């Protein structure tokens, strides 16, 4: 079943948000990290919009194999986020995003700090997730607010 058939709108919502924030003239140079990249669905859509400098982080080797077969990603990282250490370079991504990877039994809300570390100063961190996990969402919002209070990041926009 295709994601569109299943009414999975996360990827299209994220692609629309990224293309609004990154002008077409910069899309070939912007460095992007796809966290919890899965099979590369979002990468395919971003490539169709002119993004060429994509990296992926995915904990599932099976998913990474499918993702790599698409030949869209420059670098891939077979790792988990939220455990305090990854081999992903820090401070080098213009855009860091996750679609569907945040939630209970997925990336812990504290993984946001790693997203911030992956991003360049002034880079964008975008999270696209379902809102039905109220306890997780509450903790995530509190954690993001604490990061902002510590001046580790600045919330620019919230879209529901």
N, C-alpha and C positions, 0 to 999 in steps of 0.2 A: 504494500500500500504506500503510495506516495504521501509525503507530508501534507501537501495541499489537500489531498483527498481526505486526510484525517483531520483537517482543520487545524493543523499545527502552524500557528502564525508567528511564532517566535523568530524564526530566521528572517522572514520578510519584514517584520517590525525592526529588527536590528539593522538589516541592510539599508532600509529607508533612513534610519537615524544616522548611520555612518555616512551615507552619501549626502545627507543634509549638512553634516559638519565638515566634510572634507571636499573642497572644491575639485572639480574634474581635472583641472590643470596640475593638481598636486598628487593625484591618486597613484601615479607610477613610482613616486619617490617616498611616499608615506609608508612607514614600517608598521605592520599590523600583526598582533598576536591573537590567535583564536584559541581560547582556553576551553577545555572540554569539547574539543573540535568534532568529536564523533567521526562521521564518515566524510566530513568536509562539505556538507551541504551549504553552509554560509560562505565558505571559501569560493565555491563555484559561483554563487550569486555575486559576490564582491568582484571576482575576476571578470564577470560579465559587465560590471560597472567600471572597469578600468584599473582595479587594484592589482598590482603585480608582485608586491613585496610582502608575502604572507608567510607567517610561521604558525605552527600548530603545537599545542600541548594536549595530550590525550592519554589517560591512564590505561586504556584497553588496547592491547596489541592487535587484536582482531580488527578493531575500528581503525587503528593506524594503518594497517595493511590496505584497507579499502581507501582510506584517505590518500595514502602515498600513490596508489594506482592512478589517481587523477592528475598527478604531476603539476599541481598548483602551488604547493608549499615549498618554500626554500629550505627551511629547517623544520624538523619535527622532534618533539620531546616526549618520550614515553615515561610520564611521571604523574604523580598526584600533586594537587595543590592543597595547601592548608596544613602541611606537616612541618613547615618551617624551613625547608631547604629544597631547592630545585636547581637544576643546571641551566635554567633559562637565564639569559643575560639580563642584568638589571639596568634600568635607566636608559633603555635604547628603543622603546616602542612608542610611536606616536599615538597608536590606538591599541588598547587591550580590551577585549570583550569576551563575554561568556553568554551563551544562549542555552537555557535549560539545564545548566550544570549546577545551579545553586539550589539548595534545599536540604531537608533532612535526608540522611543517607547519601548525600552527594558532597559537594564542596562545602566545608564548614564556613560559617559566616566570617570567621577570622581569616579566611583565604583572601579577602579583599585587600588586606595589607600586602600580600604578595603581588596582587595586581598592580597596586600603587608602586611597588618597587620595580616592577617590570617596565612601567611607563616612564618616558622621559619627563623631566620637569615641564609642566604645562601640557602633558599628554592627556588623552582622554581614556577614562575607564568606563566602559558601558556594560551594564548588567541587564539582561532581559530574562525575566523569570515569571512564573505563575504566582498569583497572589493567594492561593488557597492554603498555604502553610503559615497560618497566622503567628504561631509561636516562633518559628524560624524568622519570619519577616520582621517581627518586633525586635528580636535580638540583632538582626542584620542592621536595621535602622539605627538602633542604639549604638552599635559598633561603628557604623559609618559616621554618626554624629561625634563619637569620641575621637575618631581619627581627624575629623575636621577641627575639633577643639584643640588637638595636639598639633595642628597646622601641618599634618602629613598629607592632606589632600583638601580640595575645595569642591563641594557639591555645586555643580553648575546648573543642572536641570534635572527635574524628576518628571517623567511622563508615565501616566497610567493608561 
